[in-house]
């Protein structure tokens, strides 16, 4: 792997011979605008509703877990413009073992030229270097993600030996009228959050997700990402209390308005819908989702989105469908064993 000045070209073995195109490392905050532009071009092409902003990316990258921007972020640029980027990291898996995941965003105008394959192989090499220090961990997986509707990504990952292990839906409620009435289980109370409650609410969410498939990052860096998110607004949260115990929570986020053909649109995200084990199977998640929709509507949202494990064992997909959400796209999780 080539190292050196961050803006120096990287000599990737599988790099495609495209005039004016090169790979390089991250060179600092000046790259954020280009990263967001490439990412948003990819998201819109793939039908992803969720957005990313310069402020959000900068905040996230300031508090990463098991990922080093100097070594783990790869950028592809054409004539000085960022058109692709990817990052690697590793994480503990709830089902046991460790995952070494890679992400990749490529501007649609630059797809099908071999850039994705070159990035994937570089990321695999980087992950193997990191995994070589974790020989006492088993199993170990290389993990990647792709839009379910992207045949090119499916062909690439299949040809590189990956298999689909999970499907996730992004779901959208396109309007916030005719909202369901929240029915709160007995002895519980739904309240907005407070900034000083951030730590116990975050710890309760972390506990609730420990028995879900995949990763659950409980590091201090993850907490700092949570409280430093530019959309951090506890007044929008719905927190369920049983006395002084947090029984569940929904972290609601609100985007800035976007001018659409029918006037300003504003997207809310119902993030991390969680219920701790002792309070499950009582209708609490349904009540919190209903209350969240009302809360974000009253704050100015015109539509709402959330993500769900389509194959999860906790019935979330049926719950969200019954609350008026519908799948708008699917993300695939791919894995293959780490081979050193």
VOGU-3710 file (C-alpha; in Angstrom, 3 decimals, decimal comma):
1> xxxxxxxxxx> 0,000/0,000/0,000  1,391/3,381/-0,979  1,650/6,064/1,700  2,945/9,602/1,785  1,450/13,033/1,303  -2,384/12,793/1,447  -2,788/14,498/-1,929  -0,183/12,333/-3,604  -1,677/9,742/-5,995  -2,028/6,208/-4,648
11> xxxxxxxxxx> -0,851/3,365/-6,821  -3,685/0,834/-6,506  -2,965/-2,390/-8,357  -6,510/-2,619/-9,729  -6,879/1,097/-10,533  -8,601/1,623/-13,904  -6,665/3,609/-16,534  -9,030/6,589/-16,749  -7,474/9,841/-18,030  -7,477/12,512/-15,306
21> xxxxxxxxxx> -8,550/10,073/-12,585  -6,547/9,122/-9,504  -6,887/7,750/-5,990  -5,530/9,522/-2,931  -5,839/9,710/0,843  -7,957/12,163/2,851  -6,376/15,614/3,059  -8,539/17,251/5,731  -11,731/19,299/6,159  -11,364/20,849/2,704
31> xxxxxxxxxx> -12,499/17,461/1,338  -15,858/17,399/3,130  -17,835/19,335/0,526  -16,608/17,060/-2,258  -17,332/13,921/-0,232  -20,887/15,091/0,433  -21,467/16,029/-3,204  -20,376/12,579/-4,429  -22,351/10,840/-1,685  -25,551/12,776/-2,383
41> xxxxxxxxxx> -25,266/12,113/-6,124  -25,029/8,398/-5,327  -27,901/8,500/-2,827  -30,271/10,303/-5,146  -29,460/7,956/-8,032  -30,102/4,946/-5,779  -33,374/6,323/-4,406  -32,114/6,934/-0,871  -34,229/9,479/0,998  -31,826/10,135/3,870
51> xxxxxxxxxx> -29,456/13,036/3,291  -25,929/13,850/4,421  -24,499/17,324/5,050  -21,035/18,788/5,404  -21,754/19,600/9,045  -23,004/16,093/9,740  -20,058/14,401/8,049  -17,547/16,625/9,805  -19,143/15,844/13,178  -19,197/12,098/12,454
61> xxxxxxxxxx> -15,577/12,014/11,316  -14,459/13,867/14,435  -15,562/10,896/16,583  -14,947/7,659/14,681  -14,686/4,211/16,229  -11,915/1,864/15,059  -11,297/3,887/11,918  -8,363/6,169/11,111  -9,012/8,814/8,469  -5,321/8,991/7,609
71> xxxxxxxxxx> -5,216/5,316/6,628  -8,813/4,108/6,222  -10,376/6,692/3,910  -9,817/6,359/0,164  -10,776/9,129/-2,262  -11,150/8,976/-6,032  -10,996/12,238/-7,931  -11,249/13,201/-11,577  -9,499/16,383/-12,670  -9,432/17,516/-9,043
81> xxxxxxxxxx> -13,128/16,809/-8,301  -14,055/14,094/-5,801  -16,232/11,519/-7,557  -15,845/8,521/-5,227  -14,791/7,658/-1,712  -14,840/4,760/0,710  -13,906/4,075/4,309  -13,044/1,003/6,348  -13,544/0,260/10,050  -13,925/-2,746/12,305
91> xxxxxxxxxx> -16,607/-3,556/14,822  -17,697/-6,196/17,312  -20,755/-8,179/16,179  -23,668/-8,947/18,488  -23,896/-12,488/17,144  -20,213/-13,053/17,922  -17,012/-12,372/16,078  -15,749/-9,226/14,440  -16,638/-7,417/11,235  -14,301/-5,415/8,999
101> xxxxxxxxxx> -16,620/-3,322/6,919  -16,123/-1,130/3,919  -18,369/1,586/2,526  -18,252/3,022/-0,978  -20,000/5,976/-2,642  -19,476/6,618/-6,357  -21,030/9,385/-8,407  -23,296/7,581/-10,932  -21,523/9,288/-13,841  -18,343/7,415/-12,852
111> xxxxxxxxxx> -19,753/3,947/-12,266  -19,104/0,858/-14,403  -15,491/1,884/-15,036  -13,698/-0,373/-12,563  -13,469/2,222/-9,778  -15,619/0,223/-7,376  -13,612/-2,979/-7,821  -10,325/-1,140/-7,271  -11,693/0,480/-4,116  -13,076/-2,798/-2,772
121> xxxxxxxxxx> -9,764/-4,595/-3,222  -7,859/-1,751/-1,559  -10,313/-1,830/1,343  -9,965/-5,597/1,678  -6,199/-5,256/1,815  -6,471/-2,578/4,467  -8,927/-4,696/6,494  -6,623/-7,709/6,353  -3,767/-5,613/7,723  -5,951/-4,613/10,680
131> xxxxxxxxxx> -7,378/-8,121/11,135  -3,896/-9,638/11,250  -3,575/-8,193/14,767  -6,849/-9,865/15,835  -5,981/-13,533/15,302  -7,644/-14,623/18,552  -11,075/-13,466/17,282  -13,414/-15,842/15,456  -15,300/-15,596/13,213  -14,001/-12,595/11,275
141> xxxxxxxxxx> -15,905/-11,204/8,313  -15,286/-8,755/5,526  -18,543/-6,779/5,288  -19,805/-4,526/2,532  -23,124/-2,918/1,633  -24,853/-2,140/-1,648  -28,147/-0,732/-2,925  -30,473/-3,620/-3,659  -31,461/-2,070/-6,977  -27,864/-1,708/-8,239
151> xxxxxxxxxx> -27,058/-4,698/-10,480  -23,482/-3,514/-10,921  -22,769/-3,637/-7,191  -24,459/-7,037/-6,947  -22,317/-8,391/-9,793  -19,131/-6,943/-8,266  -19,621/-8,313/-4,766  -20,828/-11,696/-6,005  -17,786/-12,040/-8,251  -15,493/-11,197/-5,329
161> xxxxxxxxxx> -16,879/-14,024/-3,206  -19,381/-12,164/-1,019  -22,837/-13,475/-0,123  -25,915/-11,539/1,023  -26,623/-12,099/4,727  -29,198/-9,400/5,462  -31,588/-6,903/3,881  -32,515/-3,512/5,294  -35,338/-1,258/4,124  -35,457/2,519/4,158
171> xxxxxxxxxx> -39,138/3,256/4,779  -41,019/6,472/4,096  -44,259/7,961/5,329  -44,923/10,387/2,508  -47,446/12,510/4,425  -48,073/13,269/8,067  -51,829/13,519/8,039  -54,249/10,923/9,428  -51,772/9,970/12,142  -52,428/7,067/14,498
181> xxxxxxxxxx> -53,334/7,862/18,084  -50,658/6,808/20,581  -51,914/4,239/23,074  -49,424/4,255/25,949  -49,107/1,040/27,998  -50,157/1,247/31,644  -47,649/2,641/34,138  -45,505/4,223/31,411  -45,194/7,872/30,436  -43,947/9,376/27,168
191> xxxxxxxxxx> -41,970/12,600/27,539  -39,663/14,748/25,399  -35,976/14,348/26,125  -33,678/16,707/27,971  -30,041/17,371/27,131  -28,952/16,222/30,595  -30,682/12,875/29,962  -28,583/12,117/26,900  -26,312/9,619/28,651  -29,022/7,420/30,275
201> xxxxxxxxxx> -31,141/7,508/27,105  -28,145/6,498/24,967  -27,196/3,712/27,395  -30,771/2,395/27,339  -30,748/2,339/23,535  -27,402/0,557/23,486  -28,748/-2,113/25,829  -31,904/-2,549/23,733  -29,942/-3,196/20,536  -27,556/-5,793/21,976
211> xxxxxxxxxx> -29,764/-8,661/20,842  -30,199/-7,347/17,292  -28,240/-8,655/14,324  -25,004/-6,893/13,460  -23,038/-4,317/15,379  -23,770/-2,297/18,490  -21,176/0,392/19,062  -21,107/1,322/22,755  -17,800/3,175/22,683  -17,317/6,683/24,027
221> xxxxxxxxxx> -16,730/7,811/20,444  -20,220/6,576/19,542  -21,701/8,572/22,398  -19,829/11,668/21,262  -21,180/11,210/17,731  -24,653/11,038/19,251  -24,484/14,240/21,306  -22,495/16,210/18,709  -24,785/15,434/15,787  -25,851/18,804/14,265
231> xxxxxxxxxx> -29,454/17,528/14,408  -29,222/16,716/18,131  -32,519/18,029/19,543  -33,766/16,260/22,687  -37,040/18,199/22,584  -38,015/16,083/19,547  -37,254/12,772/21,221  -39,909/10,475/22,587  -38,662/8,811/25,771  -40,736/6,228/27,634
241> xxxxxxxxxx> -40,307/6,255/31,400  -41,305/3,707/34,001  -40,671/5,694/37,148  -37,011/6,688/36,886  -36,172/3,929/34,367  -35,882/4,526/30,609  -38,052/1,812/29,057  -37,576/2,884/25,443  -36,888/5,830/23,186  -37,086/7,201/19,669
251> xxxxxxxxxx> -34,445/9,743/18,640  -36,234/12,012/16,201  -34,213/14,166/13,811  -35,375/16,989/11,551  -33,712/18,064/8,313  -33,545/21,621/7,073  -36,373/22,554/4,660  -35,938/21,680/0,980  -37,772/23,556/-1,764  -39,787/21,053/-3,766
261> xxxxxxxxxx> -42,171/21,401/-6,674  -45,078/21,609/-4,229  -43,372/23,951/-1,805  -40,999/23,439/1,108  -40,464/19,822/2,119  -39,036/18,833/5,476  -37,940/15,312/6,284  -37,935/13,817/9,760  -36,087/10,650/10,699  -37,328/8,328/13,416
271> xxxxxxxxxx> -33,922/7,070/14,438  -33,108/4,172/16,761  -36,601/3,050/17,775  -35,683/0,997/20,836  -37,429/-0,813/23,681  -35,536/-2,502/26,496  -36,299/-6,181/26,974  -38,432/-5,953/30,185  -40,900/-3,607/28,443  -41,322/-5,439/25,132
281> xxxxxxxxxx> -44,523/-7,034/23,804  -46,690/-4,380/25,440  -47,262/-2,000/22,500  -44,657/0,518/23,636  -42,836/0,776/20,292  -46,139/1,387/18,513  -47,043/4,151/20,970  -43,640/5,832/20,660  -43,772/5,772/16,838  -47,267/7,309/16,851
291> xxxxxxxxxx> -46,188/10,011/19,286  -43,008/10,652/17,271  -44,997/11,263/14,093  -47,115/13,843/15,879  -44,111/15,497/17,445  -42,154/15,903/14,197  -45,270/17,048/12,328  -45,832/19,758/14,912  -42,169/20,785/14,495  -42,660/21,316/10,749
301> xxxxxxxxxx> -41,938/17,949/9,136  -43,945/17,038/6,042  -42,797/13,409/5,768  -40,855/10,904/7,822  -38,404/8,085/7,249  -36,778/5,294/9,230  -34,665/2,218/8,649  -35,515/-1,376/9,505  -33,892/-4,780/9,411  -36,246/-6,504/6,960
311> xxxxxxxxxx> -35,379/-9,902/8,435  -35,315/-8,883/12,096  -36,876/-11,124/14,702  -38,650/-8,355/16,638  -41,542/-7,581/14,257  -40,436/-4,021/13,485  -41,245/-4,251/9,762  -44,897/-5,101/10,437  -45,116/-2,364/13,059  -43,824/0,344/10,743
321> xxxxxxxxxx> -46,010/-0,802/7,862  -49,073/-0,596/10,093  -48,010/2,947/11,086  -48,158/4,090/7,446  -44,549/3,594/6,339  -43,692/1,855/3,072  -40,314/0,582/1,797  -38,707/2,890/-0,767  -35,361/1,123/-1,194  -33,374/-1,807/0,117
331> xxxxxxxxxx> -29,755/-2,068/1,210  -27,987/-5,428/1,104  -25,356/-6,526/3,601  -22,695/-8,805/2,116  -20,093/-10,881/3,938  -17,164/-13,160/3,215  -14,677/-14,700/5,653  -11,424/-12,871/6,298  -8,579/-14,753/4,617  -5,095/-13,754/5,731
//
